[in-house]
Amino acid sequence: MVSPEHSTDAPWSVGEEGLRDYHAGERALLELKCCAPKALSVLVHDLSQPMGRALEQALARSLDTGEIADFRPADTLMPAMLPRFGLDPAAVGEGPTIHSLRTTCNACQAVGHCWLALRHRASLTECCRFCPNAEVFARLVGRSGAE
């Protein structure tokens, strides 16, 4: 398993095997984009879908650059992130706060990193390092604990 600490933009100068993995992942992703877009959608939206490291890394890079057109981070990643902060996605509800959180999530520059981290069940500490909504999530936890 790849830990979320591994960067998705790591240089592929780790030798022939690394370059081969890079090309295999990119080739598999291209094939999915062209020939099996529904399967690609399932792979990116279901964080528990098993896949090889090469494809996983290619998908993360593609998510970072916004190349997966139908992927909305707030629809897939935010519901998986909320429980790490002790929040129930169903209880967060609607309103200006959740709208602001969704907007921030959808504009996030760490989508690929987040996707990898959530796939690998990253800790709260790890998630706080990159999530732009972490402070607000923590405040929401404090508010719900005071009620």
Backbone hydrogen bonds in HBPLUS format (Angstrom, degrees):
<---DONOR---> <-ACCEPTOR-->    atom                        ^
c    i                          cat <-CA-CA->   ^        H-A-AA   ^      H-
h    n   atom  resd res      DA  || num        DHA   H-A  angle D-A-AA Bond
n    s   type  num  typ     dist DA aas  dist angle  dist       angle   num
A0006-HIS N   A0003-SER O   3.08 MM   3  5.86 163.9  2.11 122.2 126.4     1
A0019-LEU N   A0015-GLY O   3.13 MM   4  6.44 161.4  2.17 153.7 159.0     2
A0020-ARG N   A0016-GLU O   2.87 MM   4  6.04 155.2  1.93 148.7 156.1     3
A0021-ASP N   A0017-GLU O   2.88 MM   4  6.13 156.3  1.93 148.6 154.9     4
A0022-TYR N   A0018-GLY O   2.90 MM   4  6.13 157.8  1.95 146.8 153.2     5
A0023-HIS N   A0019-LEU O   2.95 MM   4  6.21 168.2  1.97 152.6 154.6     6
A0024-ALA N   A0020-ARG O   2.87 MM   4  6.05 155.7  1.93 146.6 154.2     7
A0025-GLY N   A0021-ASP O   2.88 MM   4  6.07 160.5  1.92 152.3 156.9     8
A0026-GLU N   A0022-TYR O   2.98 MM   4  6.22 165.0  2.00 153.6 157.9     9
A0027-ARG N   A0023-HIS O   2.85 MM   4  5.92 157.5  1.90 147.7 154.3    10
A0028-ALA N   A0024-ALA O   2.95 MM   4  6.08 163.0  1.98 147.2 151.8    11
A0029-LEU N   A0025-GLY O   2.93 MM   4  6.10 158.2  1.98 147.8 154.2    12
A0030-LEU N   A0026-GLU O   2.91 MM   4  6.08 160.5  1.95 146.8 152.1    13
A0031-GLU N   A0027-ARG O   2.96 MM   4  6.18 159.5  2.00 149.4 155.1    14
A0032-LEU N   A0028-ALA O   2.96 MM   4  6.21 155.7  2.02 146.3 152.9    15
A0033-LYS N   A0029-LEU O   2.86 MM   4  6.11 162.8  1.89 154.8 159.4    16
A0034-CYS N   A0030-LEU O   2.96 MM   4  6.13 160.5  2.00 151.3 156.0    17
A0035-CYS N   A0031-GLU O   2.76 MM   4  5.61 164.9  1.78 151.6 157.0    18
A0036-ALA N   A0032-LEU O   2.95 MM   4  4.60 143.9  2.08 117.2 126.7    19
A0039-ALA N   A0036-ALA O   3.08 MM   3  5.32 117.6  2.48 103.8 118.4    20
A0040-LEU N   A0036-ALA O   3.00 MM   4  6.33 155.1  2.07 153.7 161.7    21
A0041-SER N   A0037-PRO O   2.94 MM   4  6.13 154.7  2.00 142.3 148.7    22
A0042-VAL N   A0038-LYS O   3.04 MM   4  6.35 155.1  2.10 146.1 152.2    23
A0043-LEU N   A0039-ALA O   2.98 MM   4  6.24 159.4  2.02 148.5 154.0    24
A0044-VAL N   A0040-LEU O   3.02 MM   4  6.32 156.7  2.08 155.3 160.2    25
A0045-HIS N   A0041-SER O   3.00 MM   4  6.02 150.9  2.08 147.8 155.7    26
A0046-ASP N   A0042-VAL O   2.99 MM   4  5.77 149.1  2.09 149.7 154.3    27
A0049-GLN N   A0046-ASP O   3.11 MM   3  5.69 171.1  2.12 121.3 123.8    28
A0056-GLU N   A0052-GLY O   2.96 MM   4  6.12 164.0  1.98 154.9 160.2    29
A0057-GLN N   A0053-ARG O   2.86 MM   4  6.02 163.7  1.89 155.5 158.4    30
A0058-ALA N   A0054-ALA O   3.06 MM   4  6.25 155.5  2.13 142.1 149.2    31
A0059-LEU N   A0055-LEU O   2.82 MM   4  6.05 159.6  1.86 156.6 161.7    32
A0060-ALA N   A0056-GLU O   2.99 MM   4  6.23 158.1  2.03 147.1 153.2    33
A0061-ARG N   A0057-GLN O   2.98 MM   4  6.24 160.7  2.02 149.3 154.0    34
A0062-SER N   A0058-ALA O   2.95 MM   4  6.13 156.3  2.01 145.3 152.4    35
A0063-LEU N   A0059-LEU O   2.80 MM   4  6.06 150.1  1.89 150.4 158.9    36
A0064-ASP N   A0060-ALA O   2.94 MM   4  6.18 154.2  2.01 147.5 154.4    37
A0065-THR N   A0061-ARG O   3.17 MM   4  6.45 142.6  2.32 142.3 151.4    38
A0067-GLU N   A0062-SER O   2.94 MM   5  5.19 154.2  2.00 159.1 156.0    39
A0066-GLY N   A0063-LEU O   3.16 MM   3  5.02 157.7  2.21  99.8 106.6    40
A0071-PHE N   A0068-ILE O   3.16 MM   3  5.68 166.1  2.18 123.3 125.7    41
A0075-ASP N   A0072-ARG O   2.88 MM   3  5.52 145.9  2.00 121.6 131.4    42
A0077-LEU N   A0073-PRO O   2.67 MM   4  5.14 139.7  1.83 141.0 154.9    43
A0078-MET N   A0073-PRO O   3.28 MM   5  6.69 151.5  2.36 143.3 148.5    44
A0080-ALA N   A0077-LEU O   3.08 MM   3  5.23 126.0  2.38 100.7 115.1    45
A0081-MET N   A0077-LEU O   2.85 MM   4  6.07 136.8  2.04 148.7 162.5    46
A0081-MET N   A0078-MET O   3.06 MM   3  4.89 125.6  2.37  93.7 108.5    47
A0082-LEU N   A0078-MET O   2.99 MM   4  6.10 161.0  2.03 162.2 163.7    48
A0084-ARG N   A0081-MET O   2.97 MM   3  5.53 138.4  2.15 117.4 129.0    49
A0085-PHE N   A0082-LEU O   2.94 MM   3  5.41 146.3  2.05 114.0 123.8    50
A0087-LEU N   A0082-LEU O   3.04 MM   5  5.05 161.8  2.07 135.5 131.0    51
A0086-GLY N   A0083-PRO O   2.97 MM   3  4.70 157.9  2.01  98.7 105.1    52
A0091-ALA N   A0088-ASP O   2.90 MM   3  5.21 130.2  2.16 108.6 122.5    53
A0092-VAL N   A0088-ASP O   3.16 MM   4  6.41 131.6  2.41 154.4 168.1    54
A0099-HIS N   A0095-GLY O   3.04 MM   4  6.18 157.6  2.09 153.1 160.3    55
A0100-SER N   A0096-PRO O   2.93 MM   4  6.05 157.4  1.99 145.2 150.7    56
A0101-LEU N   A0097-THR O   2.93 MM   4  6.22 157.2  1.98 151.0 157.8    57
A0102-ARG N   A0098-ILE O   2.88 MM   4  6.05 159.5  1.92 149.5 154.5    58
A0103-THR N   A0099-HIS O   2.96 MM   4  6.17 158.5  2.01 147.3 153.3    59
A0104-THR N   A0100-SER O   2.98 MM   4  6.19 162.8  2.01 149.6 153.9    60
A0105-CYS N   A0101-LEU O   2.90 MM   4  6.10 161.0  1.94 148.3 154.0    61
A0106-ASN N   A0102-ARG O   2.87 MM   4  6.07 164.3  1.89 153.3 157.1    62
A0107-ALA N   A0103-THR O   3.10 MM   4  6.26 131.4  2.35 139.4 151.5    63
A0107-ALA N   A0104-THR O   3.19 MM   3  5.19 135.3  2.40  95.8 108.1    64
A0108-CYS N   A0105-CYS O   3.17 MM   3  5.11 162.6  2.21 104.9 110.0    65
A0114-CYS N   A0110-ALA O   2.81 MM   4  5.97 164.3  1.83 160.1 165.1    66
A0115-TRP N   A0111-VAL O   2.83 MM   4  6.00 164.0  1.86 153.5 157.9    67
A0116-LEU N   A0112-GLY O   3.02 MM   4  6.22 161.8  2.05 147.0 151.4    68
A0117-ALA N   A0113-HIS O   2.85 MM   4  6.05 165.0  1.87 152.1 156.9    69
A0118-LEU N   A0114-CYS O   2.84 MM   4  6.04 165.6  1.86 159.1 161.9    70
A0119-ARG N   A0115-TRP O   2.98 MM   4  6.11 151.8  2.06 142.6 150.9    71
A0120-HIS N   A0116-LEU O   3.02 MM   4  6.23 144.3  2.15 147.0 156.4    72
A0122-ALA N   A0117-ALA O   2.86 MM   5  5.03 155.2  1.93 144.3 148.6    73
A0121-ARG N   A0118-LEU O   3.22 MM   3  4.90 162.9  2.25 103.0 103.4    74
A0127-CYS N   A0123-SER O   2.99 MM   4  6.29 164.2  2.02 151.9 156.4    75
A0128-CYS N   A0124-LEU O   2.87 MM   4  6.10 151.8  1.95 153.1 160.4    76
A0129-ARG N   A0126-GLU O   3.08 MM   3  5.35 142.5  2.23 103.8 114.6    77
A0130-PHE N   A0127-CYS O   3.27 MM   3  5.81 148.5  2.37 110.9 117.9    78
A0131-CYS N   A0127-CYS O   2.99 MM   4  5.87 155.2  2.05 162.6 170.1    79
A0134-ALA N   A0131-CYS O   3.23 MM   3  5.36 169.1  2.25 110.6 113.3    80
A0137-PHE N   A0133-ASN O   2.92 MM   4  6.13 165.5  1.94 163.9 168.9    81
A0138-ALA N   A0134-ALA O   2.94 MM   4  6.16 159.0  1.99 151.0 156.5    82
A0139-ARG N   A0135-GLU O   2.99 MM   4  6.29 151.5  2.07 144.0 151.8    83
A0140-LEU N   A0136-VAL O   2.88 MM   4  6.17 155.2  1.94 152.5 159.4    84
A0141-VAL N   A0137-PHE O   2.99 MM   4  6.31 149.7  2.08 147.8 156.0    85
A0142-GLY N   A0138-ALA O   3.06 MM   4  6.37 157.1  2.12 145.2 150.9    86
A0143-ARG N   A0139-ARG O   2.91 MM   4  6.20 151.5  1.99 148.5 156.5    87
A0144-SER N   A0140-LEU O   2.93 MM   4  6.14 160.9  1.96 149.5 154.1    88
A0145-GLY N   A0141-VAL O   2.93 MM   4  6.08 144.4  2.06 145.8 155.9    89
A0146-ALA N   A0142-GLY O   3.17 MM   4  6.30 130.4  2.42 134.7 146.1    90
A0146-ALA N   A0143-ARG O   3.21 MM   3  5.22 135.6  2.41  94.7 106.5    91
